[in-house]
Amino acid sequence: MYGALQGRLPARLVALLKIRDYRSDNTVHRVAGVQMLTPVNTGPISHLYALVTVQMRQDTRGFTIVDIETILGLVHLILEEDRRWLVNSLIDLRTFIEVY
């Protein structure tokens, strides 16, 4: 499923929220607002870049709220063209931030 992404779908982080329910026992929910991306052509590796291309979803589920615990990790999105990105899941983001 989703080709080289191995069943995982990338998303763009919009906001991190901490919601406290004062009506009951002050339960705290940690959620993220994300824009879901979908693989182009079901996610094969591009012959040109050797990376997977993703794009913004066209349906109404493009923006959604998810529990932070469902986020598996970080991914580096490289803008290819308007509303399309290359997914570089091999980069070490700590090294990337220190170098650039």
Beta strands, then each sheet from edge to edge (+ up, - down):
strand 1: 11-21
strand 2: 27-39
strand 3: 52-56
strand 4: 63-67
strand 5: 76-81
strand 6: 84-88
sheet 1: 1+ 2- 3+ 6- 5+
sheet 2: 1+ 2- 4+
end
